[in-house]
């Protein structure tokens, strides 16, 4: 894409989305002729947030079987 030089498919893979989402962003920028202000900082914040959410989800997936194995799981889940 414009700032990074990556393809739409590469950006979609990095963000964990399908190709439709970033392709929509590109077409919107082309229609309006402008990119969102502060794109570099906002993009970096989004990448950090995405990484944090992925770590949290991975941790929850790891904990879930342990909770289910407990006798009182229904009170914790």
C-alpha positions as CSV (number, residue, x, y, z in Angstrom):
1,X,0.0,0.0,0.0
2,X,1.2,3.6,-0.3
3,X,3.2,4.2,2.8
4,X,4.7,0.8,3.3
5,X,4.9,-0.5,-0.3
6,X,3.2,-3.7,0.8
7,X,0.5,-5.3,-1.3
8,X,-3.2,-5.4,-0.1
9,X,-2.8,-9.1,0.6
10,X,0.3,-8.5,2.8
11,X,-1.5,-5.8,4.8
12,X,-4.5,-8.0,5.2
13,X,-2.4,-10.8,6.5
14,X,-0.5,-8.5,8.9
15,X,-3.8,-7.2,10.4
16,X,-5.5,-10.6,10.4
17,X,-8.2,-9.4,8.0
18,X,-9.4,-10.6,4.6
19,X,-8.3,-8.6,1.6
20,X,-11.6,-6.8,1.3
21,X,-11.0,-4.5,4.3
22,X,-7.7,-2.9,3.2
23,X,-8.9,-2.8,-0.4
24,X,-11.8,-0.7,0.8
25,X,-9.5,1.7,2.5
26,X,-7.4,2.1,-0.7
27,X,-10.5,2.7,-2.8
28,X,-11.8,5.2,-0.3
29,X,-8.5,7.1,-0.3
30,X,-8.5,7.1,-4.1
31,X,-12.1,8.4,-4.3
32,X,-11.5,11.2,-1.8
33,X,-8.0,11.9,-2.9
34,X,-6.7,12.2,0.7
35,X,-5.4,9.8,3.3
36,X,-6.4,10.1,7.0
37,X,-4.3,12.6,8.9
38,X,-1.6,11.2,11.2
39,X,-1.6,7.9,9.4
40,X,1.8,6.8,10.5
41,X,1.2,7.3,14.3
42,X,-2.3,5.9,14.0
43,X,-1.1,2.9,12.1
44,X,1.5,2.2,14.7
45,X,-1.0,2.5,17.6
46,X,-3.3,0.1,15.7
47,X,-0.5,-2.4,15.2
48,X,0.4,-2.3,18.9
49,X,-3.3,-2.7,20.0
50,X,-3.7,-5.5,17.5
51,X,-0.6,-7.3,18.9
52,X,-1.9,-6.8,22.4
53,X,-5.3,-8.2,21.6
54,X,-3.8,-11.2,19.9
55,X,-1.6,-11.9,22.9
56,X,-4.7,-11.6,25.2
57,X,-6.7,-14.0,23.0
58,X,-3.9,-16.5,22.9
59,X,-3.6,-16.4,26.7
60,X,-7.3,-16.9,27.1
61,X,-7.3,-19.8,24.8
62,X,-4.5,-21.4,26.9
63,X,-6.4,-20.8,30.2
64,X,-9.8,-22.0,29.0
65,X,-9.0,-25.7,29.1
66,X,-7.7,-25.4,32.7
67,X,-10.8,-23.6,33.8
68,X,-13.0,-26.2,32.2
69,X,-11.1,-29.0,34.0
70,X,-11.9,-27.5,37.4
71,X,-15.0,-28.7,39.2
72,X,-16.2,-25.1,39.7
73,X,-15.6,-24.0,36.1
74,X,-19.2,-23.0,35.6
75,X,-18.8,-20.3,38.3
76,X,-15.7,-18.9,36.6
77,X,-16.4,-19.1,32.9
